[in-house]
Every structure is written in structure tokens, then in C-alpha cells.
Amino acid sequence: MFQTLLNKLSAHPGLWGFLRRVVEDGFDAEKDVIRRELDPWRDRGKRQFLDFGCGTGEFSICFPPESYTGVDIARHYIHYAGRRRPGRYAVMSGAGLGFASGSFDGALVLGVFHHLPDDLVRTTLADLHRVLRPGAALLVMEDIPSPRPWNVLGHLMHWLDRGDYIRQDDAYRALMQPYFSLRRSYHIKSGICDLAVYVLDRLDQWEAVESEAPVFRRVGE
């Protein structure tokens, strides 16, 4: 019954966005991470950013309009975002991004991978590696099981969440090899939700493909 209700609510982008903002305290924590880790307003107009799984374009305001491209598989979300949010939008899936190789200087994936099975996450990461330029950064933020047993509302939200693949931290890390190396990771609290943050660097193609072992390390190790 709850899942049916959530599916009906998510069919209305404006209402769904409002409810998510309430649950996640206006997304202030996520927006702070984007500003800090991607620094999108630096060198305005000289860098291009991809928001993969952008939904209703909630985070487009964190980027210069001329530098932002949002993609999502949900056509009604893209239609909503295109009419109300700055930037460019397109309907695409992780099975194949319709951009030329090396099109972007950075990418954001926020709350997407916990909706996807492992094989599709790997496919998506491979194509993100392709469309990012050498030296580009990938910022991933994903739901994790709440480490606080008293966070009853957070546990309830994950039970209601339509994402069937909320993973432990180690599982997310394993999926991101061998195309990206981990610069740093940490956890944040967004309203009642607990998120893991991964700041990653794009590996060179030869390093990703020919290395005897996947490279996935913290700076300083």
C-alpha cells in the first residue's frame, strides 16, 4: 500500500520534490557538499558538468546555467525540470549516454545507484568514465543504512524508499572500480537520511583497463 502511494506521489514532480525537501531538510547538506567538492562556480563558463539522474533538476541551482546538463530516465521529470530549472536537460539512461567522449569536466550522481542493480551501476560508471575528460572529478552521494538505531524515521524512510539496492559503504566502493580512484569519502546526515559521499578522480583509460589490480585508494595511502 505504501509503495503504491509513493509511486503515485512520484508521478507528480512538484509534489514529490516538495516532500523530498521536507524529508531532507531542503537538501542543504548535499548542496554544501557540491559547492565544496566540485566548486562549480570557479572558472565560470569554462567547465561543463553532468548531473546523472537529475530528477526534477533540484541541484541545477548549484551550477552556472551554461555549465549544467541534467539527464534522467524519467521523461516527466525532465519535462518538469526543463520548464522550471536553469540548464540543459535530456532523457537518457545509464545504459548509454548520448554524449561524445570527454564532454564534461565533472559529474554528479546523487541518490541514483541505490535504485540500480550492480551490473547497471558498473555499466553507468564505465560510460561516465567515457564522457568525462582526463582529470575530471566524479561526486557520488548515496543512501546507506542508518548507523544510528534510534533514527526510527530514517529507517522507516529506507523501508519506504523505492530503491531496492541501498548498500553498505564497502559495496559502493567496490562498484566504483576500476574506472575511478577514491580521493576521499565521508558520511553526512540529510534531514532524516544518512548518505555516503565519495569524491573520485577519473583514471586514465590505460590505467583502468590494463592495471593488474583495480586502483581504488585514499590519498596518502
Beta strands, then each sheet from edge to edge (+ up, - down):
strand 1: 49-52
strand 2: 68-72
strand 3: 88-91
strand 4: 104-110
strand 5: 132-143
strand 6: 180-190
strand 7: 193-202
sheet 1: 3+ 2+ 1+ 4+ 5+ 7- 6+
end
